[in-house]
Amino acid sequence: MFLWRAEVQPGVSVAFTDTNAGNLALHVGDDAAAVLRRRVRLEDVAGISPRRFQYMNQVHGNEVSLVVEPGTAGEPDLPAPTADALVSLGGPLAVMVADCIPLVLVGTGSSGPVLSAVHAGRPGLFSGVIPAAVEQMRASGAADIRAWLGPSVCGNCYEVPAELRDEVAAVLPAAWSTTSWGTPALGLPGAAASQLDALGVPIEYRGPCTLENESLFSYRRDSRCGRFAGLVWTHD
């Protein structure tokens, strides 16, 4: 169910699911009831029940939503804010991907951990979703922020037209890459790492390439695929 899972500081865990957890997205044509059952199972395995993970309606932008009240089992379905980053003061958060970067951030606050889950694809990186998430965390009292870069398509595999590579690299020079077969590419993990470094946020983990790892969903491998999740939560 988990490709990687760890307690990253006392009382806080980060994890990235794999295909054994199944598709966790409601927008890819899967049976909604089956998706919701998988989400409940994931919450049980993570040990957060009756709390629930907060998901978001991801649109490849840079909007950050502050999650004030975590949901619990038995309540009506949690509304999914339209955003590409969530920040909470301990509420469980989720981000869904299938080649984009599922970025998890954890900081310390005066009253407890400050958490963030970020959907960092090419448009989001280009428009500054990572700096926006870090800014919201700091505005919420976070210090000592650290990052976990989940699995995503790597710069050896993410082939793009030369014009697109030039456009993105003009803003994010670290994104410039070449595929392993010699064509223009973008390295999203390198671009994210460069932004985090500029923000003074150290990276604690980097996941593998989704296209190269069949235990992960990859849109570039199969456009009809599901979505896996990056997760962060506090323990009771």
C-alpha positions in Angstrom: 0.0 0.0 0.0 2.9 2.4 0.8 5.9 2.8 -1.5 7.5 4.7 1.4 6.3 5.7 4.9 8.1 7.1 7.9 7.6 9.0 11.1 9.6 12.1 10.1 9.4 13.8 13.5 7.8 12.8 16.8 4.1 12.6 16.1 4.2 13.3 12.4 4.2 10.8 9.5 4.7 11.1 5.7 3.9 8.5 3.2 3.5 7.9 -0.6 1.1 5.2 -1.7 1.6 2.7 -4.6 -0.7 0.8 -7.0 -1.5 -1.6 -4.2 -3.5 1.1 -2.5 -5.5 1.5 -5.8 -6.7 4.6 -7.5 -7.6 7.3 -5.0 -9.0 9.9 -7.5 -12.6 10.6 -8.2 -12.0 12.4 -11.5 -10.5 9.6 -13.7 -13.7 7.6 -14.5 -13.4 5.1 -11.7 -16.3 3.9 -9.6 -16.8 6.6 -6.9 -17.9 4.2 -4.2 -14.8 2.0 -4.8 -12.6 5.1 -4.6 -14.1 6.2 -1.3 -13.7 2.7 0.1 -10.0 2.8 -0.8 -9.7 6.1 0.9 -11.3 4.8 4.1 -9.0 1.7 4.0 -6.0 4.1 3.6 -7.1 6.1 6.6 -7.5 2.9 8.7 -4.0 1.6 7.7 -2.5 5.0 8.4 -4.1 5.0 11.8 -5.9 8.3 11.6 -9.5 7.1 11.7 -12.0 8.6 12.6 -10.1 11.6 11.1 -10.0 11.8 7.3 -7.5 13.0 4.8 -8.3 16.3 3.1 -8.0 16.1 -0.7 -8.2 19.0 -3.1 -9.5 19.7 -6.6 -6.2 20.2 -8.3 -6.1 22.5 -11.4 -2.3 23.0 -12.1 -2.2 26.4 -10.5 -0.6 28.1 -7.5 -3.6 28.5 -5.1 -3.0 27.5 -1.5 -5.9 26.6 0.8 -5.7 26.7 4.5 -7.5 23.7 6.1 -8.9 24.9 9.4 -11.0 21.9 10.6 -10.1 18.3 9.8 -13.0 16.1 8.9 -14.0 12.9 10.7 -15.7 9.7 9.7 -19.5 9.8 9.7 -19.5 13.5 8.6 -20.7 14.5 5.1 -18.1 14.2 2.4 -15.4 16.8 2.9 -15.5 19.6 0.3 -12.4 19.5 -1.8 -11.1 23.0 -2.2 -9.9 24.1 -5.6 -6.2 24.5 -5.0 -2.8 22.9 -5.7 -1.5 23.2 -2.1 -3.0 22.6 1.3 -1.7 23.9 4.6 -3.0 22.7 8.0 -2.2 23.0 11.7 -2.1 19.2 12.1 -5.0 18.1 10.0 -4.3 15.1 7.7 -3.6 16.1 4.1 -3.4 14.4 0.7 -2.2 15.2 -2.8 -2.9 13.0 -5.8 -0.5 12.5 -8.8 0.5 10.3 -11.6 3.8 12.0 -12.8 3.6 15.4 -11.2 5.5 15.8 -7.9 3.6 15.1 -4.7 5.5 17.4 -2.3 5.0 17.2 1.4 6.2 19.9 3.8 6.4 19.8 7.6 7.3 22.6 9.9 7.2 23.3 13.6 4.8 25.8 15.1 4.3 27.3 18.6 1.2 25.1 19.1 2.3 22.0 17.1 3.2 20.9 13.5 2.3 22.9 10.4 1.7 20.6 7.5 1.4 21.1 3.7 0.7 18.9 0.7 1.5 20.4 -2.7 0.7 19.3 -6.3 3.8 20.4 -8.1 3.4 19.7 -11.8 5.0 21.7 -14.7 2.4 24.6 -14.6 2.4 24.8 -10.8 6.2 24.9 -10.6 6.2 27.5 -13.3 3.7 29.7 -11.5 5.3 29.4 -8.1 3.1 26.9 -6.1 6.0 25.8 -3.9 7.0 29.4 -2.8 3.2 30.1 -2.2 2.9 27.0 0.0 6.0 27.8 2.0 4.8 31.4 2.4 1.4 30.3 3.8 3.2 27.9 6.2 5.4 30.6 7.5 2.4 33.0 7.8 0.8 30.2 9.9 3.7 30.2 12.3 5.9 27.4 10.7 9.7 27.3 11.3 12.3 24.7 10.5 10.3 23.6 7.4 11.5 20.4 5.7 10.5 18.7 2.4 9.7 15.3 1.1 9.7 15.0 -2.8 7.6 12.1 -3.7 7.8 9.9 -6.9 7.4 11.8 -10.2 8.6 11.6 -13.8 12.3 12.3 -14.0 14.3 14.4 -16.3 15.6 11.4 -18.2 12.0 10.5 -19.2 9.9 13.6 -19.4 10.2 14.4 -23.1 8.8 17.8 -24.3 9.1 20.0 -27.4 12.3 22.1 -27.4 10.3 25.3 -27.4 8.5 24.2 -24.1 11.8 23.3 -22.5 13.2 26.7 -23.4 10.1 28.5 -22.1 10.2 26.7 -18.7 14.0 26.8 -18.3 13.9 30.6 -18.9 12.0 30.8 -15.5 13.3 27.6 -13.9 16.9 26.9 -15.2 17.2 23.8 -13.2 14.3 22.2 -15.2 16.4 22.0 -18.4 17.1 18.4 -19.2 17.6 15.8 -21.9 16.0 12.4 -22.1 18.1 9.2 -21.9 17.6 8.9 -25.7 18.8 12.5 -26.4 15.7 14.6 -26.9 14.6 17.7 -25.1 13.1 17.1 -21.6 12.2 18.8 -18.3 13.5 17.7 -14.9 10.7 18.7 -12.5 12.4 17.3 -9.4 15.5 19.4 -10.1 13.3 22.5 -10.6 11.5 21.8 -7.3 14.7 21.2 -5.5 16.1 24.5 -6.7 13.0 26.4 -5.5 13.2 24.7 -2.1 16.9 25.5 -1.8 16.2 29.2 -2.6 13.6 29.1 0.2 15.9 27.6 2.7 14.0 24.3 2.9 16.1 21.1 3.1 14.9 18.0 1.3 14.7 14.8 3.4 13.5 12.3 0.7 13.4 12.0 -3.1 11.2 9.4 -4.6 11.8 7.3 -7.8 10.7 8.0 -11.3 7.0 7.1 -11.9 7.5 6.2 -15.6 10.3 3.8 -14.7 8.5 2.2 -11.7 5.5 0.0 -12.5 4.4 0.0 -8.9 3.3 3.6 -9.4 0.7 5.2 -11.6 2.1 7.1 -14.6 0.0 9.2 -16.9 2.8 9.2 -19.5 2.8 5.4 -19.4 -1.0 5.1 -19.5 -3.2 8.1 -19.8 -6.2 6.1 -18.4 -4.3 5.4 -15.1 -5.4 6.1 -11.6 -3.7 8.4 -9.1 -1.5 7.6 -6.1 -1.1 9.9 -3.1 1.3 11.8 -1.0 0.1 12.0 2.6 1.1 13.8 5.8 -0.6 13.4 9.2 -0.2 13.8 12.9 -0.6 11.0 15.4 -3.1 11.0 18.2 
